[in-house]
Each structure stands twice: as C-alpha cells, then as structure tokens.
Amino acid sequence: MTHRTVGEVMTRDVVEARRATPFKEVVRLLDHHRISGLPVIDDDDKVLGVVSGTDLVRAQAHRSGRSPVGGATAADLMTSPAITVHPEQGVPDAARLMERRGVERLPVVDEEDRLIGIATRRDLLRVFLRTDDDLGRQVSEEVVGGVLGLSPEAVLVSVRDGVVTLAGRVESRSQVPEAVRAAWRLEGVVGVVNGLTFRVDDCSPPAASAASGRR
C-alpha cells in the first residue's frame, strides 16, 4: 500500500526562533503569522525545542517580581527536547506520534537533525481533502487489483464523502475482511461499507465443513 509521507504534506516555509529571541519577539511572531507555536533552533539549524502559546502563558503565570518574564528568551521558554520526525515517515505514523505525545506540531528534520519543515495537525489532515474520484481510483488499483489480485472491474467501488463502498463477489471468504482493512488503511478514507460476497468459504473449520457435506 502507498502512504503519503510527512515530506509531502509538511510546511516548508518555517517560522522559527533562535536561543536569544526575546519573549516579546516570540509573541509577535506567533501573532503575526497566526500560529500557535514555533521551533527554536541553534546556529546549525538544529532543533533545540519548541515554544508555544501555552509555554508563554505558563511563563506569565509563574513569573516573580524578581525575574520578570519580559526579559526571558526563547531558550528559557521552550519545551525541550523537541519531538521531531523525518520527511520519509508516513503521515499515519506522524499522526499517532502527535496524538501520543499531545503536541500540535512536529518539526521535520533531515539526516543531520537540521530543520527542513514543520508538520502541523492541519498539514496532516490535508490527506482527507482528497477527492472521492481519487480515492476510488486508488481503491480499485491497490485494493482490488493489488491486494485481491483481481481486475479492477471485478469489484464495484464507489466513494461518497470519503466513505468507500465495496460491492461484488470475490473468490474466498477470507478476502472480504482483507479488502475492507486495506481500504480502511488508505489516507483520506473515513469509512468502509462492505457489500462483498464470496464464492468459497475458506474460514469454516474442516470438521464443520465435512459434517455439513454429509447432511
């Protein structure tokens, strides 16, 4: 199965901060670009951490009279180490990492851990903007033709609002859940309706099949 990679959906024009970027400049960057967070990098463009609006609010809430938050820098405010991904990683893997770690954005780094882009929740959700026709073609080619090994015309594939409907008859019963799972794993698919039938039941125990044959 083919999956879109982080490199295909990431934002390449990254708004970033340096270690010494002042608190007020970080606020200005977030407001001007209408973003909720940005990576902090060193002089080699390696990611040190991420600073978000949540970090800024937390700093304000915990400031003391002796150490005004206005004098803080991005290095003081950031959450470190940053959780990063590589461009060749699949979108589903990045989405699971984002959900598991409770973050809104993932800096994308190259083999030397240098910043080359950023993947936000919005970027990852772009896969769901694929057209129904595009999804239908992929299901016919990769699921019907690839997974089941049938001609694309053997199974009727229809897609509406991201929901895939499979109809027709396949050779064996075990191919039915296999086709449903394969269609469900495609990026952009939000649901699968199974209307497949089968010619041979290869899932029943041999004893049951033999007993059935003696009746």
Buried (B, 14 or more C-beta within 10 A) or exposed (E): EEBBBBBBBBBEEBBBBBBEBBBEBBEEBBEEEEBEBBBBBEEEBBBBBBBBBEBBEBBEEEBEEEEEBEEBBBBBBBBEEBBBBBBEBBBBBBBEBBEEEEBBBBBBBEEEBEBBBBBBBEBBEBBEEBEBEEBBBBBBEBBBBBBBEBEBEBBEBBBEEBBBBBEBEBBBBBBBEBBBEBBEBBBBBEEBEBEBEBEEEEEEEEEEEEEEEEE
